[in-house]
Amino acid sequence: MYPFAFNIKDYHPKVGRIHLPPPIHLAFVTGGFIICNFVPRLYDFHDSAIPAPYFHSNIDSDEVLYYVEGDFMSRKGIREGSFTLHPGGLPHGPQPGRTEDSVGAKETNEWAVMIDTYAPLAPTTNVKDTIDKDYAQSWLE
């Protein structure tokens, strides 16, 4: 095994006429997880495109997002250094109003790292001290 490292600011994103699903931003694949980078990029450029991601469930993986810096288009209440966890099967997507806010936007200025695991995650006791207990309610208006 050889450790790899690179500066996320050297990562070049892919863009498309319509929304590209998150795996398109894949940076690393291992036997237990994948790592994707979300970096500043042009939004979808089709006249009818909706840049916000669609609601989805990760059936085969738990999803962890680390928000490095910037303006996170699909989420409100997220600060630099925030983490979110979406366990496998939990539907998630843009919060209320964020889909509408994305229409007509030309680009995003976000830096985030997503890890999708192939096995369920078991949060440690340290998570209890940092968890946002209202996160699951953030999709309610």
Residue, then its C-alpha position, 0 to 999 in steps of 0.5 A: m500500500y502506498p499513501f496518496a495525497f493531493n491538494i483538493k484545490d488541484y482537482h479538476p471537476k467535470v461539468g455537463r449540460i444536465h446534473l451529473p450524479p455525485p460519483i462523477h466527482l470520484a477521486f479515489v476507490t478502495g475496497g471499503f469506500i470511495i472518495c469524491n471531491f466537490v470543488p468550484r465548477l460551472y453548473d449544468f448549462h442546459d436551458s432547463a437544467i436544475p443544478a441542485p442534486y435530486f433526492h436519493s438514497n444510498i442503498d449500498s453505502d453510508e455517506v459522510l460529507y466534510y464541508v471544507e469551505g465555500d457556499f454549499m448550494s444544496r444545504k443551509g446551516i452548514r459551516e466550514g468544518s461541518f460533517t454530515l452523515h446520511p446512513g444507507g437507505l436514508p433519503h436526502g437531497p436539497q433542503p426546502g427552497r434550495t432547489e428553486d434557489s439553484v435555478g439560473a445559478k451559473e456556478t458553485n464555489e464549494w469545497a467538500v469531500m464525500i466518502d461513501t462506505y461499503a459497510p455501515l458506519a458506527p459513530t463513536t461516542n465522540v460524535k455525541d458531543t458534536i452532533d447537530k440533534d436538529y439535522a434530521q429536521s432541516w428538511l422541514e420548512 
